[in-house]
Amino acid sequence: MNLSGPNNPEPHQVQPYAAPAVPPLAIPFGVPPGLEYLMEINQILIHQKVSCVEMFTGFETNNQYKIKNSIGQEIYHAKENSDCCTRNICGSARCFQMRIKNNVGQEVIRMIRPMRCFLQEIEVQAPLGVTIGYVKQEWSCCLPKFSIRGPNNELLLKIQGPFLPLKCCGDINFEVKGLNGGKSIGRIIKQRSGCLKKCFTDASNFCIQFPLDMDVKMKTVLLGACFLIVSIKSRISSDSLDI
């Protein structure tokens, strides 16, 4: 029986609520997708995740890292991809791919390191398949040196580490400089681990500092430089220097 009328209006139909669509984040021209956040920061922190397997057995596993901003918010997650035999037999000469994802699980950066016994290098891609630069270890008799190169292998920046035999305590700085040397324009800092942590794990903590207005591609290649330094640290220093 229909009871609707002047005194009995039809019940109000509640319409389902539709949330407004979130507009996509505008990506500035020339900035690879996923790297736009790097435009807003001048420092990133890299914390290697401690592996319980490595801690108790010494068996090398795929390294994983949290990449954070200066206030500790995670902005990327990096994971090494290499096979078991290569990691545990070849050590710091091993080949690997470093896959870096944003907070929604999209891979935005890939770093490729070939197997080499001498003078290591790493290729940086962003997005996948598009090379934005290379980091190459340069020959030096006493100082660890690296070069930052563009996609066409052109020399853009230089990185120089300290005279390690004299560096017995504190953080270890790798200075980023222009082609003519002079004043540093950035820095990759290996933060010294505590003695107890060093006894149980080789996990590393790094900080990368660069100008706020530096091109995001260059900032990304500096991140590649940090991972190259991490992967060959045993060759450019001794355990007593804790690099």
Backbone bond lengths (Angstrom), bond angles and torsions (degrees), N, CA, C in turn:
res aa  C-N    CA-C-N  psi(-1)  N-CA   C-N-CA  omega(-1)  CA-C   N-CA-C  phi
1 M - - - 1.465 - - 1.523 108.40 -
2 N 1.321 117.35 130.22 1.457 122.55 -179.18 1.508 108.92 -88.35
3 L 1.328 117.57 114.47 1.452 122.89 -178.51 1.515 112.58 -97.23
4 S 1.339 117.06 5.96 1.457 119.05 -178.17 1.508 110.70 -70.99
5 G 1.304 116.98 148.44 1.452 123.17 -178.94 1.503 108.76 174.54
6 P 1.364 115.53 -170.91 1.457 117.88 -178.83 1.507 112.32 -58.69
7 N 1.354 116.12 -35.97 1.464 119.13 -178.51 1.524 112.69 -94.57
8 N 1.286 116.33 -10.25 1.473 121.04 -179.69 1.526 109.44 -132.39
9 P 1.307 116.77 75.74 1.482 118.37 -179.12 1.521 111.17 -66.33
10 E 1.303 114.11 155.82 1.473 119.20 179.03 1.530 109.44 -63.22
11 P 1.339 117.48 143.44 1.468 120.25 178.79 1.523 111.20 -57.57
12 H 1.329 115.00 144.09 1.469 119.90 -179.95 1.527 109.96 -71.35
13 Q 1.301 116.52 129.16 1.463 121.67 178.88 1.519 109.82 -83.69
14 V 1.325 115.94 117.43 1.465 120.68 179.26 1.518 108.96 -81.78
15 Q 1.318 115.82 117.57 1.455 120.75 -179.79 1.528 109.95 -81.05
16 P 1.308 116.85 138.88 1.471 118.79 177.42 1.525 110.70 -62.24
17 Y 1.355 114.23 142.18 1.461 119.91 -177.73 1.518 110.20 -80.54
18 A 1.294 115.38 129.78 1.468 120.73 177.98 1.519 108.69 -110.12
19 A 1.318 116.08 115.42 1.460 120.16 -179.73 1.517 110.18 -66.83
20 P 1.316 117.14 139.33 1.471 119.19 178.39 1.511 111.21 -63.30
21 A 1.304 115.92 143.29 1.464 120.72 -179.83 1.516 109.99 -66.55
22 V 1.312 115.24 137.42 1.470 120.19 177.98 1.513 108.40 -79.79
23 P 1.314 118.25 120.55 1.465 119.21 -179.33 1.515 110.87 -66.30
24 P 1.326 118.10 142.46 1.466 119.97 179.57 1.521 110.93 -64.85
25 L 1.341 114.45 147.40 1.457 120.41 179.30 1.519 109.56 -69.37
26 A 1.311 115.22 127.91 1.462 119.99 -179.80 1.523 110.09 -69.13
27 I 1.311 115.96 130.85 1.459 121.45 179.28 1.521 108.27 -104.47
28 P 1.330 117.81 118.19 1.467 120.11 -179.80 1.523 111.29 -58.03
29 F 1.312 115.54 150.83 1.455 121.26 -179.49 1.522 110.34 -60.15
30 G 1.315 115.89 133.12 1.455 121.19 177.24 1.511 114.86 86.99
31 V 1.335 117.93 -3.93 1.464 121.48 179.75 1.527 108.70 -98.81
32 P 1.332 118.81 119.91 1.465 120.28 178.41 1.524 111.26 -58.75
33 P 1.331 118.00 141.65 1.468 120.85 179.65 1.526 111.50 -55.62
34 G 1.326 115.70 133.63 1.453 121.05 179.97 1.513 113.84 96.69
35 L 1.333 117.90 -11.85 1.457 121.15 -178.11 1.525 112.36 -105.45
36 E 1.341 117.03 -0.43 1.464 119.15 -175.88 1.529 112.85 -61.36
37 Y 1.335 117.13 -28.04 1.466 119.52 -179.81 1.526 111.47 -64.87
38 L 1.340 117.15 -28.93 1.462 120.54 -178.68 1.525 112.03 -65.46
39 M 1.345 117.88 -16.64 1.452 120.67 178.04 1.526 111.51 -66.32
40 E 1.341 117.04 -22.75 1.457 121.16 -170.88 1.523 113.83 -98.77
41 I 1.321 118.54 0.16 1.460 120.17 -174.10 1.527 110.72 -129.84
42 N 1.328 115.16 156.63 1.474 121.05 177.48 1.523 112.12 -121.96
43 Q 1.334 116.02 11.99 1.458 119.87 -179.72 1.523 109.35 -158.55
44 I 1.317 115.94 139.45 1.464 120.71 172.94 1.519 109.09 -133.22
45 L 1.312 115.24 148.38 1.458 122.96 -179.63 1.519 108.93 -112.41
46 I 1.325 116.75 138.52 1.467 122.25 179.46 1.511 107.84 -121.40
47 H 1.324 116.23 118.20 1.462 122.18 179.24 1.525 109.03 -116.72
48 Q 1.318 115.87 118.92 1.456 119.88 177.13 1.521 109.80 -77.82
49 K 1.322 116.26 132.63 1.456 121.24 179.52 1.526 109.25 -75.05
50 V 1.314 116.12 134.73 1.460 121.40 -179.24 1.527 109.10 -77.16
51 S 1.319 116.30 128.06 1.452 122.03 178.17 1.527 109.79 -95.98
52 C 1.319 116.06 121.97 1.469 120.06 177.91 1.523 111.53 -64.29
53 V 1.341 116.34 -33.66 1.467 119.93 178.87 1.518 109.84 -62.76
54 E 1.333 117.02 -46.79 1.457 120.33 178.54 1.527 111.43 -65.15
55 M 1.327 116.16 -38.72 1.456 120.38 -175.94 1.522 111.93 -62.30
56 F 1.344 117.09 -40.41 1.461 119.87 -173.50 1.528 114.21 -100.55
57 T 1.342 117.31 -16.59 1.461 118.91 -177.35 1.526 113.16 -120.19
58 G 1.343 117.46 -21.21 1.451 120.01 -175.36 1.509 112.92 79.27
59 F 1.323 117.74 2.91 1.463 123.30 -179.76 1.519 108.97 -80.29
60 E 1.341 116.85 121.74 1.459 121.38 -176.10 1.524 111.55 -71.90
61 T 1.326 115.81 129.28 1.462 122.25 175.94 1.521 109.05 -113.50
62 N 1.334 116.44 172.13 1.462 120.43 176.66 1.528 109.70 -63.17
63 N 1.311 116.75 123.57 1.462 120.73 -179.58 1.527 110.79 -69.12
64 Q 1.330 115.57 142.77 1.453 121.95 176.26 1.519 109.10 -129.71
65 Y 1.332 115.78 146.74 1.452 120.61 -175.20 1.531 110.60 -138.04
66 K 1.323 115.13 145.00 1.450 121.67 168.67 1.521 107.49 -101.38
67 I 1.321 115.76 129.37 1.457 121.47 179.52 1.523 106.99 -109.38
68 K 1.337 116.32 120.63 1.463 121.45 -171.28 1.521 111.37 -124.92
69 N 1.344 114.92 162.43 1.463 119.37 172.28 1.528 109.27 -85.59
70 S 1.319 117.04 -175.28 1.462 120.72 -172.48 1.520 113.63 -69.04
71 I 1.356 118.23 -16.91 1.467 120.32 178.58 1.526 111.75 -104.16
72 G 1.341 116.08 14.01 1.453 120.25 172.12 1.505 116.48 87.99
73 Q 1.345 118.69 9.10 1.461 121.06 177.61 1.520 109.67 -83.40
74 E 1.326 116.53 130.03 1.461 120.24 -178.93 1.521 110.07 -73.82
75 I 1.327 116.62 126.81 1.459 121.34 -179.47 1.524 112.21 -112.29
76 Y 1.319 117.46 -25.54 1.467 121.98 177.05 1.526 109.07 -145.06
77 H 1.321 114.18 161.74 1.460 121.30 173.05 1.518 107.82 -130.53
78 A 1.323 116.32 130.08 1.460 121.54 -177.32 1.524 110.08 -116.00
79 K 1.319 115.40 139.48 1.465 120.54 177.72 1.522 109.56 -139.11
80 E 1.325 114.48 129.69 1.464 120.62 176.58 1.521 110.01 -75.03
81 N 1.310 115.93 143.51 1.459 121.63 176.22 1.524 108.27 -125.07
82 S 1.336 115.78 104.91 1.465 121.56 177.44 1.513 108.18 -149.14
83 D 1.332 116.38 160.44 1.455 118.06 -177.93 1.522 110.99 -85.12
84 C 1.312 115.16 159.52 1.462 122.55 -172.40 1.530 112.33 -59.64
85 C 1.316 117.14 -45.78 1.462 120.51 -176.90 1.523 111.30 -65.06
86 T 1.329 116.00 -42.50 1.462 120.01 -179.68 1.523 111.09 -61.22
87 R 1.333 116.95 -44.38 1.463 120.88 -178.69 1.515 112.15 -62.30
88 N 1.320 116.50 -44.98 1.460 120.14 -170.68 1.523 113.83 -89.64
89 I 1.337 117.37 -15.92 1.462 120.11 179.29 1.523 111.51 -102.92
90 C 1.334 116.41 -44.44 1.469 120.25 -175.27 1.512 113.18 -87.14
91 G 1.321 117.86 -20.46 1.459 120.58 175.82 1.511 113.47 59.27
92 S 1.350 116.92 -126.83 1.458 121.21 -175.41 1.528 113.49 -73.03
93 A 1.341 118.45 -6.49 1.462 121.11 176.63 1.525 111.88 -94.75
94 R 1.331 116.93 3.00 1.465 121.26 -172.05 1.528 112.17 -68.59
95 C 1.317 114.98 157.50 1.459 120.90 170.59 1.530 108.43 -94.61
96 F 1.319 116.41 152.74 1.465 120.39 176.56 1.513 109.88 -165.51
97 Q 1.321 114.81 166.97 1.455 122.52 168.67 1.520 107.88 -117.30
98 M 1.317 116.56 134.82 1.457 122.23 175.81 1.525 107.14 -106.07
99 R 1.317 115.89 116.66 1.459 120.72 -178.58 1.520 108.93 -105.01
100 I 1.316 116.08 123.58 1.463 122.14 -175.60 1.520 109.30 -114.88
101 K 1.336 115.36 123.83 1.461 121.79 -177.05 1.521 110.59 -116.56
102 N 1.330 114.71 153.13 1.466 119.24 175.85 1.526 109.51 -85.17
103 N 1.324 116.94 -171.71 1.459 120.83 -173.71 1.523 114.34 -74.27
104 V 1.327 117.65 -7.65 1.466 119.74 175.54 1.529 110.95 -107.27
105 G 1.324 116.47 12.70 1.455 121.15 173.38 1.509 115.57 84.65
106 Q 1.328 118.67 11.15 1.458 121.03 178.59 1.525 110.07 -89.28
107 E 1.313 116.10 130.83 1.462 119.81 177.68 1.523 108.77 -75.61
108 V 1.325 116.79 118.38 1.464 121.49 -176.18 1.527 112.33 -112.26
109 I 1.317 117.43 -18.12 1.468 121.98 179.98 1.524 108.16 -139.27
110 R 1.315 115.73 140.01 1.468 120.15 171.52 1.521 108.61 -132.95
111 M 1.334 114.82 134.97 1.458 121.20 178.95 1.522 108.52 -119.21
112 I 1.309 115.40 133.29 1.465 121.26 -174.64 1.516 108.88 -121.75
113 R 1.319 114.94 121.35 1.459 119.91 178.34 1.523 109.61 -117.35
114 P 1.348 118.73 118.88 1.463 121.03 177.47 1.527 110.92 -76.96
115 M 1.313 116.18 161.57 1.465 120.42 177.76 1.524 109.60 -77.68
116 R 1.316 114.74 125.66 1.461 120.82 177.66 1.517 108.87 -146.53
117 C 1.322 115.47 146.81 1.459 120.25 177.17 1.517 111.92 -92.89
118 F 1.336 116.87 -14.03 1.460 120.06 -175.40 1.519 109.27 -149.50
119 L 1.327 117.16 140.34 1.459 124.25 178.89 1.540 110.90 51.90
120 Q 1.315 114.85 81.72 1.456 122.47 -175.41 1.532 111.51 -76.22
121 E 1.328 115.71 161.68 1.459 121.14 175.93 1.523 109.63 -151.45
122 I 1.330 115.83 163.03 1.456 121.08 178.50 1.521 108.07 -142.95
123 E 1.325 116.26 140.84 1.456 123.14 177.55 1.524 108.55 -102.55
124 V 1.335 117.54 138.15 1.460 122.28 -178.21 1.524 108.84 -115.52
125 Q 1.336 116.10 125.52 1.460 122.09 179.50 1.525 110.27 -118.14
126 A 1.325 116.51 135.97 1.460 121.76 174.66 1.544 107.82 -162.69
127 P 1.337 117.95 111.02 1.462 127.33 -2.96 1.529 111.12 -73.96
128 L 1.322 116.53 -174.91 1.454 121.46 -176.50 1.526 110.23 -56.75
129 G 1.322 114.96 132.76 1.456 120.60 178.37 1.511 114.46 89.17
130 V 1.332 118.10 -7.83 1.469 122.29 179.91 1.528 108.11 -113.52
131 T 1.314 116.61 109.79 1.462 121.16 -179.03 1.519 110.17 -77.36
132 I 1.336 116.11 126.30 1.465 120.49 177.71 1.526 112.04 -108.65
133 G 1.329 117.40 -8.56 1.455 118.54 178.01 1.518 113.15 169.87
134 Y 1.318 114.22 172.67 1.460 122.28 179.35 1.533 108.52 -133.19
135 V 1.320 114.84 154.30 1.459 121.77 169.84 1.524 106.44 -123.21
136 K 1.324 116.74 128.03 1.454 120.43 -176.86 1.529 110.20 -127.80
137 Q 1.314 115.26 135.55 1.454 121.13 174.42 1.525 108.52 -77.73
138 E 1.331 116.46 131.51 1.456 121.75 -178.83 1.524 110.05 -103.46
139 W 1.328 115.32 150.05 1.460 118.72 -179.76 1.524 110.06 -68.77
140 S 1.342 115.18 136.04 1.457 121.35 175.77 1.519 107.95 -156.24
141 C 1.318 116.34 141.66 1.460 119.46 -176.79 1.525 112.20 -79.51
142 C 1.326 118.27 -22.78 1.460 118.47 -176.09 1.518 113.97 -141.19
143 L 1.326 118.75 -30.39 1.453 121.35 -177.99 1.530 110.59 -103.84
144 P 1.347 118.99 130.79 1.456 119.58 173.87 1.525 110.19 -68.10
145 K 1.333 116.69 125.08 1.460 121.77 -177.28 1.523 110.50 -131.19
146 F 1.329 114.57 144.98 1.457 121.80 178.95 1.525 108.75 -139.71
147 S 1.325 115.80 156.42 1.457 120.48 175.36 1.527 109.35 -121.67
148 I 1.341 115.46 140.71 1.458 122.30 174.04 1.515 107.20 -99.10
149 R 1.315 116.22 124.87 1.457 120.88 -175.39 1.525 110.90 -125.60
150 G 1.320 114.88 152.40 1.451 121.08 179.99 1.519 111.86 -80.18
151 P 1.343 116.82 -176.38 1.469 120.24 -177.32 1.518 114.01 -64.33
152 N 1.332 116.99 -22.03 1.463 121.07 177.65 1.529 111.79 -100.23
153 N 1.330 115.42 19.03 1.464 123.14 177.61 1.538 112.62 70.41
154 E 1.331 116.80 18.16 1.454 119.73 178.43 1.526 109.78 -78.84
155 L 1.328 115.96 139.66 1.461 121.71 -177.98 1.524 110.13 -74.08
156 L 1.355 116.95 127.11 1.455 121.82 -176.70 1.525 112.74 -118.52
157 L 1.321 116.68 -45.32 1.456 121.45 -177.52 1.526 109.31 -141.32
158 K 1.332 115.30 165.03 1.459 121.25 176.23 1.530 109.34 -126.38
159 I 1.326 115.52 148.73 1.463 121.59 176.18 1.520 108.08 -125.20
160 Q 1.322 115.36 132.61 1.461 120.06 179.65 1.520 109.93 -131.53
161 G 1.320 115.51 128.89 1.451 121.40 176.84 1.510 111.32 -88.79
162 P 1.327 116.92 177.24 1.468 120.83 -179.09 1.515 111.72 -80.20
163 F 1.321 115.54 168.40 1.458 120.81 172.63 1.521 106.46 -74.92
164 L 1.323 116.48 93.64 1.462 122.37 -165.50 1.526 114.87 -60.10
165 P 1.332 120.88 -36.99 1.462 117.99 180.00 1.525 113.78 -58.12
166 L 1.351 117.85 -22.66 1.462 120.32 179.98 1.525 111.60 -96.34
167 K 1.333 116.68 -2.11 1.457 120.70 -176.43 1.520 108.39 -100.40
168 C 1.326 117.15 93.55 1.450 120.04 -172.21 1.521 113.38 -106.70
169 C 1.336 118.86 -5.34 1.450 119.52 -179.73 1.520 109.40 -156.74
170 G 1.327 116.03 163.95 1.453 121.04 177.32 1.514 112.89 79.03
171 D 1.326 114.78 -177.16 1.452 120.82 179.51 1.527 110.66 -69.63
172 I 1.317 115.69 158.29 1.457 121.45 179.42 1.519 108.43 -115.94
173 N 1.327 116.86 123.50 1.460 122.97 -174.18 1.518 111.83 -104.07
174 F 1.309 115.11 133.16 1.460 122.42 170.41 1.527 105.98 -110.78
175 E 1.338 116.06 112.89 1.461 121.38 -173.56 1.529 110.97 -84.92
176 V 1.337 115.90 132.41 1.461 122.57 176.55 1.519 108.37 -96.66
177 K 1.325 116.60 123.18 1.461 120.93 -175.30 1.524 110.92 -132.21
178 G 1.337 114.33 162.03 1.454 120.47 175.76 1.517 111.01 -74.63
179 L 1.323 115.71 -178.26 1.462 120.44 -176.43 1.519 112.45 -65.61
180 N 1.320 116.76 -27.13 1.465 120.46 -178.45 1.521 112.84 -96.04
181 G 1.320 116.44 10.49 1.459 119.51 -179.77 1.511 110.86 73.88
182 G 1.318 116.68 -137.93 1.452 121.03 178.73 1.518 112.18 77.31
183 K 1.315 116.12 -148.17 1.450 122.58 -174.44 1.528 111.19 -66.52
184 S 1.323 115.97 141.04 1.466 120.88 179.36 1.521 110.17 -68.36
185 I 1.334 115.72 142.84 1.458 120.86 175.90 1.526 111.31 -109.56
186 G 1.300 116.34 -0.50 1.455 121.62 178.34 1.515 109.88 -172.73
187 R 1.311 115.18 178.92 1.470 118.30 -175.17 1.526 109.53 -159.00
188 I 1.321 115.66 139.90 1.463 122.69 170.06 1.523 106.23 -111.82
189 I 1.308 116.69 120.66 1.458 121.55 -172.14 1.521 110.22 -114.13
190 K 1.323 116.82 121.99 1.459 121.74 171.08 1.513 107.40 -88.00
191 Q 1.314 116.11 113.80 1.461 120.20 -178.83 1.518 109.23 -82.81
192 R 1.312 114.88 128.46 1.463 120.75 -174.41 1.524 110.93 -67.22
193 S 1.326 116.12 133.82 1.460 122.01 177.72 1.519 110.18 -84.36
194 G 1.315 116.02 156.08 1.454 120.43 174.08 1.516 111.06 -70.36
195 C 1.311 116.33 157.90 1.469 121.37 -177.66 1.521 111.64 -60.75
196 L 1.334 117.21 -40.14 1.462 120.06 -178.23 1.513 110.92 -65.93
197 K 1.351 115.61 -43.13 1.459 119.43 179.07 1.515 110.71 -64.12
198 K 1.333 117.02 -38.61 1.455 121.10 -178.43 1.523 111.57 -64.35
199 C 1.326 116.85 -29.80 1.463 120.60 -179.06 1.522 111.70 -69.23
200 F 1.337 117.79 -28.39 1.451 120.69 -171.64 1.520 114.18 -108.93
201 T 1.325 118.52 -19.69 1.451 119.76 -176.13 1.518 110.31 -152.70
202 D 1.357 116.00 155.31 1.462 120.60 175.54 1.525 111.16 -103.33
203 A 1.331 117.86 18.22 1.455 122.08 -179.91 1.526 110.25 -60.39
204 S 1.337 116.05 140.85 1.456 121.40 -173.92 1.518 111.21 -119.26
205 N 1.323 115.62 152.67 1.450 123.31 172.59 1.518 108.59 -123.86
206 F 1.326 116.80 130.38 1.454 122.28 -179.24 1.519 109.97 -129.36
207 C 1.321 114.90 157.71 1.451 122.79 172.96 1.524 107.61 -131.91
208 I 1.333 116.65 133.89 1.465 121.29 177.45 1.520 108.02 -116.10
209 Q 1.326 116.44 126.17 1.460 122.21 178.05 1.526 108.85 -116.60
210 F 1.327 115.74 137.31 1.465 120.82 179.87 1.525 108.81 -153.66
211 P 1.335 118.04 162.36 1.465 120.15 178.66 1.532 110.95 -61.89
212 L 1.313 116.34 144.40 1.459 121.01 179.99 1.520 111.59 -59.45
213 D 1.327 116.94 -36.49 1.462 120.64 -176.29 1.522 113.53 -90.37
214 M 1.321 118.12 8.88 1.466 120.17 176.15 1.524 109.97 -64.43
215 D 1.325 116.76 143.74 1.455 121.49 178.75 1.533 110.15 -56.87
216 V 1.345 116.49 137.02 1.469 119.81 -176.06 1.525 111.74 -62.40
217 K 1.313 117.23 -30.15 1.465 119.18 177.69 1.522 110.31 -65.54
218 M 1.342 115.96 -39.37 1.455 119.33 178.89 1.526 110.61 -68.22
219 K 1.334 116.88 -38.25 1.459 119.94 175.86 1.528 110.39 -60.62
220 T 1.314 116.13 -39.42 1.465 120.59 -179.86 1.519 111.38 -67.25
221 V 1.335 117.01 -39.43 1.466 120.17 178.27 1.525 110.18 -67.15
222 L 1.332 118.06 -33.62 1.468 120.35 174.83 1.528 110.51 -64.47
223 L 1.323 116.73 -34.20 1.462 119.55 173.91 1.523 109.82 -62.62
224 G 1.326 116.41 -39.13 1.463 120.35 175.04 1.513 112.01 -62.82
225 A 1.343 116.79 -37.36 1.462 120.66 177.12 1.515 110.92 -61.84
226 C 1.328 115.80 -39.38 1.467 119.83 178.88 1.524 110.34 -62.43
227 F 1.324 117.58 -45.55 1.460 120.12 -179.42 1.527 111.72 -67.78
228 L 1.321 117.49 -30.93 1.465 119.30 175.35 1.521 110.25 -67.32
229 I 1.334 117.22 -42.59 1.466 120.98 177.81 1.520 110.53 -62.23
230 V 1.338 116.27 -41.90 1.468 120.02 178.00 1.523 110.63 -58.57
231 S 1.325 116.33 -44.43 1.462 119.97 -172.38 1.516 113.56 -73.85
232 I 1.338 118.34 -20.63 1.467 119.71 -179.48 1.515 111.70 -116.30
233 K 1.335 117.09 17.44 1.464 120.60 -174.10 1.518 112.55 -58.01
234 S 1.333 118.08 -33.92 1.462 119.44 -177.39 1.521 112.12 -70.22
235 R 1.346 116.78 -17.69 1.458 119.76 -179.79 1.526 113.36 -90.18
236 I 1.341 117.48 -19.19 1.447 118.81 -176.57 1.519 111.95 -109.16
237 S 1.308 117.43 7.98 1.460 119.88 177.22 1.525 109.02 -161.93
238 S 1.302 115.52 171.43 1.441 121.00 175.50 1.514 110.02 -102.22
239 D 1.332 117.70 163.15 1.457 121.06 -179.91 1.508 111.44 -61.24
240 S 1.302 118.12 -30.25 1.454 120.07 -178.66 1.512 112.52 -66.34
241 L 1.351 116.06 -19.76 1.450 119.44 178.97 1.502 111.59 -90.82
242 D 1.335 117.22 -8.39 1.464 122.14 173.09 1.522 112.67 55.25
243 I 1.314 117.23 49.98 1.460 118.98 176.45 1.516 110.10 -99.21
